[in-house]
Amino acid sequence: MAENRGTGGFVRIGSRKFELPRSRLLRIVIGSLLILFGIFGFLPIVGFWMIPLGLLVLSIDIPAVRRWRRRVAVWFARKYPGTAAKLRITGKNNHYNNAARNKEGSP
């Protein structure tokens, strides 16, 4: 999943983390290029795997893509709970759950 928008952030795929540049413009260019080259997936080197990766990178900075990614994550967690647990994909919005936990735990 994509996290930590303000500081450049990173993309987590399974248990691996990939750091992204701090520049918003550079992240948008990287995501767009991944999608563009992913369209030519039938060619050697590039592949269709680049399209979802590009969308994942774009979801850090573009709210419409972020909402789409979140809907897919929630759907996947509900449809395949065992696999989602192994991949650490939750069907809940962690940001709001963490905020609620912090309020409950504070005096």
C-alpha positions as CSV (number, residue, x, y, z in Angstrom):
1,M,0.0,0.0,0.0
2,A,1.0,3.6,-0.4
3,E,1.6,5.5,2.8
4,N,3.1,8.7,4.1
5,R,2.2,11.2,1.4
6,G,3.8,14.3,2.7
7,T,7.4,13.1,3.0
8,G,7.9,11.3,-0.3
9,G,6.7,8.2,1.2
10,F,7.0,4.6,0.1
11,V,5.1,1.8,-1.5
12,R,4.7,-1.4,0.4
13,I,4.2,-4.5,-1.7
14,G,3.9,-7.5,0.6
15,S,6.7,-7.3,3.1
16,R,9.0,-5.1,0.9
17,K,9.1,-1.4,1.0
18,F,10.2,0.8,-1.9
19,E,11.0,4.5,-1.2
20,L,9.7,7.1,-3.5
21,P,11.2,10.5,-4.4
22,R,10.1,13.5,-2.2
23,S,9.2,15.6,-5.3
24,R,5.5,15.3,-6.1
25,L,6.1,16.1,-9.7
26,L,8.7,13.4,-10.0
27,R,6.4,10.8,-8.4
28,I,3.6,11.8,-10.9
29,V,6.0,11.5,-13.8
30,I,7.3,8.1,-12.6
31,G,3.7,6.8,-12.2
32,S,2.6,8.1,-15.6
33,L,5.6,6.6,-17.3
34,L,5.0,3.2,-15.7
35,I,1.4,3.3,-17.0
36,L,2.5,4.5,-20.4
37,F,5.1,1.8,-20.8
38,G,2.8,-0.8,-19.3
39,I,0.4,-0.3,-22.3
40,F,3.2,-1.8,-24.4
41,G,3.2,-4.9,-22.3
42,F,3.5,-7.2,-25.2
43,L,7.1,-6.0,-25.9
44,P,10.1,-7.5,-24.2
45,I,11.3,-5.8,-20.9
46,V,8.2,-3.8,-20.3
47,G,5.1,-5.6,-19.2
48,F,1.5,-5.2,-18.1
49,W,2.7,-5.4,-14.5
50,M,3.8,-1.8,-14.9
51,I,0.1,-0.5,-15.1
52,P,-0.9,-1.4,-11.5
53,L,2.5,-0.3,-10.2
54,G,2.0,3.1,-11.9
55,L,-1.5,3.4,-10.4
56,L,-0.1,2.6,-7.0
57,V,2.6,5.4,-7.3
58,L,0.0,7.9,-8.6
59,S,-2.3,7.1,-5.7
60,I,0.0,8.9,-3.4
61,D,-0.6,12.3,-5.0
62,I,-3.9,12.0,-6.9
63,P,-7.0,11.6,-4.7
64,A,-9.2,10.0,-7.4
65,V,-6.6,7.2,-7.9
66,R,-6.2,6.9,-4.1
67,R,-9.9,6.3,-3.7
68,W,-9.9,3.7,-6.5
69,R,-7.0,1.9,-4.9
70,R,-8.6,2.0,-1.5
71,R,-11.9,0.5,-2.9
72,V,-9.9,-2.3,-4.5
73,A,-8.0,-3.0,-1.3
74,V,-11.3,-3.1,0.7
75,W,-13.0,-5.4,-1.9
76,F,-10.0,-7.7,-1.9
77,A,-9.8,-7.9,1.9
78,R,-13.5,-8.8,2.0
79,K,-13.4,-11.3,-0.9
80,Y,-10.2,-13.0,0.1
81,P,-9.6,-12.5,3.8
82,G,-7.0,-15.3,4.2
83,T,-4.8,-14.0,1.4
84,A,-5.3,-10.4,2.5
85,A,-4.2,-11.2,6.0
86,K,-1.0,-12.8,4.6
87,L,-0.4,-9.7,2.4
88,R,-1.3,-7.4,5.3
89,I,-4.1,-5.8,3.4
90,T,-6.9,-4.6,5.7
91,G,-10.5,-3.8,4.8
92,K,-10.5,-1.0,7.3
93,N,-9.2,2.5,6.9
94,N,-6.1,2.4,9.2
95,H,-5.8,6.2,9.5
96,Y,-9.2,6.5,11.2
97,N,-8.8,3.4,13.3
98,N,-5.5,4.7,14.6
99,A,-7.0,8.1,15.4
100,A,-9.8,6.4,17.3
101,R,-7.4,4.2,19.2
102,N,-5.3,7.2,20.2
103,K,-8.3,9.0,21.6
104,E,-9.4,5.9,23.6
105,G,-6.0,5.4,25.1
106,S,-5.3,9.0,26.1
107,P,-6.3,10.3,29.5
